[in-house]
Amino acid sequence: MNSLMKLMTTAAILVATSALTPAFAANTAITVGMVLEPPNLDPTSGAAAAIREVTYANIFQGLTRFDANGAIVPDLAKSWDISADGLTYTFHLASGVKFHDGTPFSADDVKFSLDRARAPDSTNAQKGLFADIASVDVVDAATVKVTLKKPNGNFLFNMAWGDAVILSPKSIVTEATNPVGTGPFKFVNWVKGDRVELAKFDGYWGTPVKLDKVTFKFISDPSAAFAAVMAGDVDAFPLFPAVETLEQFKADPRFAVIAGNTEGETLLAMNNGKKPFDNIKVREAVAHAVNRKEIIDGAMFGYGTPIGTHFAPHNPDYVDLTAQSNYDPEKSKALLKEAGYPDGFTVSLKLPPPPYARRGGEIIAAQLAKVGIKAEITNVEWAQWLEQVFKGKEYDLTIVSHTEPMDIDIYGRDNYYFNYKSDAFKKIMTDLSGTTDPAKRSELLKAAQKQIADDYVNAFLFELPKLGVANAKIVGLWKNQPTPSNDMSEVYWKD
């Protein structure tokens, strides 16, 4: 009997001890890999997609948001009413919402954020989202009224962008380095050059998240990214840079390969305001010198959908215009001769860090050389690209993927880094903004695609796929990327 009691006691101790052992505890932490480190953490004052990949739906929230399928759903606004003339939106705000610093959220914060975004001195990278707002009025603490200058069928869509999140006036001066939002995770720490750490916000107003800690780890080198995932140092890499290794991950039951779509139109962008690219024949020559299949095969190992305009192929209004800029080096040479460059010319090609840009740039430089265009490659870091190319327009050619949703309207901005100016395109955008009829909007969107293809604004390459790798036990990661985001709000580890 004494022996039996001893055995039972020992077993009980082992069971009790094992319950406290991490190996038997539910995993509530995740490390997520990212290629690019954000330059700051305020999505309302920076253009980099990496900012939103960390903050969207995790730290910050807007009146509306994109869900995993790209649908517009309520966020801080639980509902809204739209006036018969389409000019007034009355938002009814969620209750019990607090910012991470304990400050109560109210309609005053909505007014502050929208007025700040549309102010003359606004540094918002997508200031055009707010251009149609005439006024923002607080009805009461839980109700805000937004009046537009003219009907805008995209308004609720615009409010879902990461650039339209709601901030608190109290924390606005430190948002770039110490972001304070209303989301399910709060900012904890940023080790520059390495990682950003978030923790579950216990005061969150919505459905509690299952993760206690999220770490975003920055790894730009594809080989290092592969090693980190294989070793388990990174649990998920939603936009995995080493696409050449995906077959290896597919064959390993420890991992899941997640293949989907992004909104990322990948371009060989041309500075339309600078010689020789102010000449449409030169731009067309560049477009015909580019072999998309070679680029997709060489830089993306076969992953990617060719595009002939700035629009996502999975969108129902997409028009396939790839034939208009098909690979035709002889036509390219003829166009260069007509444009006054029979012997070609030399230009700069500035490449940011993503592998699709660096690998693609080498291939494109070789293709351009075949028609007499010598592209001198300069590799730049992301901060340099934003400062020199995006802001300063100090470039001839560059390669980048535009991952913002339905962003064809950027071609209507005279000061955008393409330096493209077209009254015809602007009219299409103006008509689109004032149209709510679905059939008419579809017609206008197709016309917009055709206009920029006809003008050969850029050499349109491919739609960036969303190719991710994750531990097979992780549930809730987005398959597609309708907006730049690594949304962790529904992510958890299964047993």
JOTA-V972299 format. One record per pair of residues at least 12 apart in sequence whose ideal C-beta (glycine too) atoms are under 7 Angstrom apart, sorted by the first residue. I is the first residue (numbers start at 0). J is the second residue. D is the distance in Angstrom with one decimal. If there is no record, write none. Layout:
I J D
I J D
This chain:
25 492 6.9
26 492 4.2
27 209 6.7
27 210 5.5
27 211 4.1
27 212 6.9
28 210 6.8
28 211 6.2
28 212 4.2
29 210 5.8
29 213 5.7
29 234 5.0
29 235 6.6
29 473 7.0
29 490 6.5
30 214 4.6
30 216 5.4
30 232 6.9
30 233 5.2
30 234 5.1
31 213 6.6
31 214 7.0
31 215 5.3
31 216 6.8
31 234 6.9
31 235 5.2
31 237 6.8
31 485 5.6
32 216 5.4
32 218 5.5
32 224 6.0
32 227 6.4
32 228 6.9
32 233 4.2
32 235 6.9
32 236 3.6
33 49 6.4
33 52 6.0
33 215 5.5
33 217 5.5
34 219 5.3
34 238 6.3
34 240 5.1
34 352 7.0
34 353 5.9
35 49 4.3
35 219 6.8
35 352 6.4
35 381 5.4
36 49 6.4
36 192 6.8
36 217 4.1
37 49 4.0
37 50 4.3
37 53 5.8
38 381 6.8
38 382 5.3
38 385 6.5
39 175 3.9
39 176 6.9
40 53 6.5
40 54 6.0
40 174 7.0
40 175 6.0
40 176 6.7
40 178 4.5
41 174 4.0
41 175 4.4
41 178 6.4
42 54 5.5
42 55 7.0
42 59 6.4
42 161 4.3
42 162 5.8
42 164 6.0
43 116 6.2
43 123 5.4
43 162 5.8
43 164 6.5
43 166 6.5
44 122 4.6
44 123 6.5
44 175 6.8
45 124 6.4
46 124 3.7
46 385 6.4
46 389 6.0
47 381 6.6
47 385 6.3
48 402 4.8
48 483 3.9
51 161 3.7
51 482 6.9
51 483 4.1
51 484 5.8
52 483 5.2
52 484 6.1
52 485 5.0
53 195 5.6
53 215 5.3
53 485 7.0
54 161 7.0
54 178 6.2
55 161 4.6
55 482 6.5
55 483 6.7
55 484 3.8
55 486 6.8
56 182 6.4
56 484 5.7
56 486 4.2
56 488 5.6
57 182 5.4
57 183 6.9
57 184 4.6
57 197 6.2
57 213 7.0
57 486 6.8
57 487 5.5
57 488 6.9
58 178 5.2
58 180 4.3
58 182 4.8
58 184 6.0
58 186 6.0
58 197 6.9
59 164 3.8
59 178 7.0
59 180 3.9
59 182 5.8
60 74 4.9
60 75 5.2
60 164 6.1
60 165 6.6
60 180 6.4
60 181 5.1
60 182 5.2
61 74 5.5
61 75 6.5
61 158 5.6
61 159 6.1
61 163 4.8
61 164 4.7
61 165 6.1
62 74 6.2
62 75 5.5
62 76 4.1
62 90 5.6
62 109 6.9
62 158 4.6
63 76 6.3
63 155 5.3
63 158 4.8
63 159 4.4
64 159 5.1
65 159 5.1
65 404 6.8
65 481 4.8
65 482 4.6
67 477 4.9
67 479 6.9
68 481 6.9
69 481 3.3
71 155 5.3
71 156 5.8
71 159 5.3
75 92 6.0
75 93 5.7
75 96 6.6
75 165 5.8
75 181 6.6
76 90 4.1
76 91 6.6
76 92 5.9
77 91 5.7
77 92 6.8
77 93 4.8
78 91 4.8
79 91 6.6
85 150 3.5
85 435 6.4
86 146 6.0
86 147 5.0
86 150 6.3
87 144 6.2
87 146 5.2
88 145 4.7
88 154 6.5
89 142 6.5
89 144 5.0
90 143 5.1
90 145 7.0
91 141 6.6
91 142 5.9
92 106 6.2
92 141 4.8
92 142 6.8
92 143 6.9
93 204 6.1
94 141 6.5
95 204 4.8
96 181 5.4
96 204 4.4
97 181 7.0
97 202 5.2
97 204 6.8
98 167 4.8
98 179 5.4
98 180 6.7
98 181 5.6
99 179 4.8
99 180 6.3
99 185 4.1
99 200 5.8
100 169 6.8
100 170 6.1
100 179 5.1
102 167 5.3
102 169 5.4
104 181 5.5
105 140 4.5
106 137 4.4
106 138 6.9
106 139 6.8
106 140 5.7
106 141 6.5
106 142 6.0
106 143 4.1
107 137 5.9
108 165 5.5
108 167 5.7
109 143 4.6
109 165 5.7
110 135 4.6
110 137 5.5
110 143 6.3
111 168 5.1
112 165 4.6
112 166 5.1
113 129 6.4
113 132 6.4
113 135 4.8
113 145 6.9
114 135 5.8
116 129 4.9
116 163 6.8
117 129 3.7
117 132 5.5
123 162 5.6
124 162 6.2
125 160 6.1
125 162 4.1
127 408 6.4
127 412 6.5
128 157 4.2
128 160 5.9
128 162 6.2
128 163 5.9
131 147 4.8
131 148 5.3
131 149 6.1
131 151 4.6
131 432 6.7
132 145 6.1
132 147 6.2
133 146 4.8
133 147 5.9
133 148 4.6
134 146 4.8
149 433 5.5
150 433 5.6
150 435 6.3
151 432 5.2
152 434 6.0
152 435 4.3
152 440 6.3
153 432 6.8
160 482 7.0
161 482 6.5
161 483 6.7
164 180 6.9
165 181 6.9
167 179 6.1
176 189 6.9
183 199 6.9
183 200 5.8
183 203 4.7
183 205 6.6
183 208 4.5
183 488 5.1
184 197 4.1
184 198 6.6
184 199 6.3
184 200 5.9
184 208 7.0
184 213 6.0
184 487 6.6
185 197 6.6
185 198 5.8
185 200 4.4
193 217 6.4
194 214 5.4
194 215 6.1
194 216 4.9
194 217 6.5
195 215 4.6
196 214 5.2
197 213 4.4
198 211 6.7
198 212 5.6
199 211 4.8
208 487 7.0
208 488 5.5
209 491 3.8
210 487 5.9
210 490 6.0
210 491 6.6
213 487 5.0
216 233 5.7
219 352 5.3
221 240 4.4
221 241 3.8
221 354 5.6
222 241 6.9
224 236 6.1
224 239 6.6
224 240 5.2
224 241 5.4
225 241 4.4
225 244 5.1
228 468 5.5
234 469 6.6
234 470 5.0
234 473 6.3
235 467 6.8
235 469 3.8
235 470 6.7
235 473 5.7
235 476 6.0
236 467 6.1
236 468 5.2
237 467 4.2
237 476 6.3
237 485 5.5
238 465 6.5
238 467 6.4
239 466 5.5
239 467 5.5
239 468 4.8
240 354 4.7
242 299 6.0
242 300 4.9
242 302 5.7
242 466 5.5
243 300 4.9
245 466 6.4
248 468 5.0
252 471 6.6
253 470 6.9
253 471 5.9
254 468 5.7
254 469 6.8
254 470 6.6
254 471 5.7
255 469 5.3
255 471 4.7
256 468 5.8
257 467 4.1
257 469 6.3
257 476 6.2
257 478 5.6
258 464 6.6
258 466 5.6
259 465 4.3
259 478 4.0
259 479 4.0
259 480 7.0
260 313 5.1
260 464 6.7
260 465 6.0
260 479 4.7
261 402 5.7
261 463 4.9
261 464 6.7
261 465 4.7
261 480 4.2
262 311 5.5
262 402 5.6
262 403 6.5
262 404 4.7
262 480 6.8
262 481 6.3
262 482 6.9
263 400 3.9
263 401 6.3
263 402 4.1
263 462 6.5
263 463 3.3
264 306 6.1
264 309 4.9
264 400 6.7
264 401 5.0
264 459 6.8
264 462 6.3
265 355 6.2
265 400 4.2
265 460 4.6
265 461 5.2
265 463 5.1
266 398 6.9
266 399 6.4
266 401 6.9
266 457 4.5
266 458 6.8
266 459 6.0
266 460 6.1
267 289 6.3
267 363 6.0
267 396 6.2
267 398 5.6
267 457 6.3
267 458 3.9
267 460 6.1
268 396 6.9
268 397 5.0
268 399 6.4
268 417 6.1
268 457 5.0
269 282 5.6
269 285 6.4
269 396 6.0
269 457 5.7
270 392 6.4
270 394 5.7
270 395 5.7
270 418 5.6
271 417 5.5
271 418 4.5
271 419 4.6
271 456 6.3
272 418 2.9
273 395 6.6
273 418 6.9
275 340 6.3
275 344 5.8
276 395 7.0
278 338 5.0
279 454 6.5
279 455 5.9
280 334 4.8
280 337 5.5
280 338 4.0
281 335 6.8
281 338 5.0
281 340 6.8
282 455 4.0
283 334 5.5
283 455 4.5
284 331 4.4
284 334 3.9
284 335 4.8
284 338 6.9
284 370 6.8
285 458 5.3
286 324 3.9
286 455 5.3
286 458 4.5
287 324 6.3
287 325 7.0
287 326 6.7
287 327 4.5
287 328 7.0
287 330 4.9
287 331 4.2
288 328 5.8
288 331 4.2
288 366 5.6
288 367 5.4
288 370 4.6
288 372 6.8
289 326 6.7
289 363 6.2
289 366 5.8
289 458 4.9
290 326 4.4
290 366 5.7
291 305 4.5
291 460 5.9
291 461 6.2
293 362 5.9
294 359 5.2
294 362 5.3
294 363 6.6
294 460 5.9
294 461 7.0
295 461 5.4
297 358 6.6
297 362 4.9
298 355 5.4
298 358 3.8
298 359 4.0
298 362 6.1
299 355 6.2
302 464 4.8
302 466 5.9
303 461 3.8
303 462 6.5
303 463 6.8
303 464 5.6
304 461 5.9
304 462 4.5
305 321 5.1
305 461 5.4
306 321 6.7
306 459 4.8
306 460 6.9
306 461 5.9
306 462 5.4
307 319 6.5
307 320 3.5
307 321 3.7
307 323 5.7
307 324 5.6
307 452 5.8
307 459 5.5
308 320 4.8
308 448 4.2
308 451 6.0
308 452 4.5
308 459 5.7
309 407 5.3
309 410 6.9
309 451 6.0
309 459 6.5
310 407 6.1
310 448 5.1
311 462 5.9
312 462 5.4
316 441 4.9
316 444 4.4
316 445 6.1
318 445 5.1
318 448 4.9
318 449 6.6
320 448 6.5
320 449 6.8
320 452 4.4
323 452 5.4
324 455 7.0
324 458 6.9
324 459 6.8
328 369 5.7
328 370 5.3
331 370 4.4
332 370 5.2
332 371 6.8
335 370 6.6
335 371 6.3
342 371 6.0
343 370 6.8
343 371 2.5
343 372 5.0
343 373 6.8
344 372 6.3
345 373 4.4
345 375 6.5
346 372 6.7
346 374 5.8
346 395 3.8
346 396 5.8
347 375 5.4
347 377 6.1
347 394 6.4
347 395 4.6
347 396 6.8
348 360 5.8
348 364 6.1
348 374 4.1
348 375 6.6
348 376 5.0
348 396 4.5
348 397 6.9
349 377 5.1
349 379 5.4
349 384 6.7
349 387 6.9
349 388 5.8
349 394 4.9
349 397 4.8
350 376 6.1
350 378 5.3
350 379 6.8
350 398 5.9
351 379 6.2
351 381 5.7
351 384 4.2
351 399 6.1
352 380 6.4
352 381 5.8
355 400 6.6
355 463 6.7
356 398 4.3
356 399 6.5
357 378 6.5
359 398 5.5
360 376 5.7
360 398 5.5
364 376 5.8
374 396 6.2
388 416 6.0
389 416 5.1
392 416 5.2
392 418 6.2
400 463 4.5
402 483 5.0
404 481 5.7
404 482 5.1
407 447 5.4
408 428 5.4
410 424 5.5
410 451 5.3
410 456 6.4
411 424 5.7
411 425 4.8
411 428 4.3
417 456 5.9
417 457 6.7
419 456 4.8
421 450 6.8
421 454 6.4
423 450 6.0
424 447 6.6
424 450 4.9
424 451 6.7
427 443 5.6
427 446 5.3
427 447 4.8
427 450 6.3
428 447 6.9
430 443 5.6
431 443 4.4
431 444 6.8
465 479 6.0
465 480 4.8
472 492 5.3
472 493 5.3
473 490 6.6
473 492 6.1
474 490 6.9
474 491 5.6
474 493 5.2
475 489 4.2
475 490 3.9
475 491 6.0
476 490 6.0
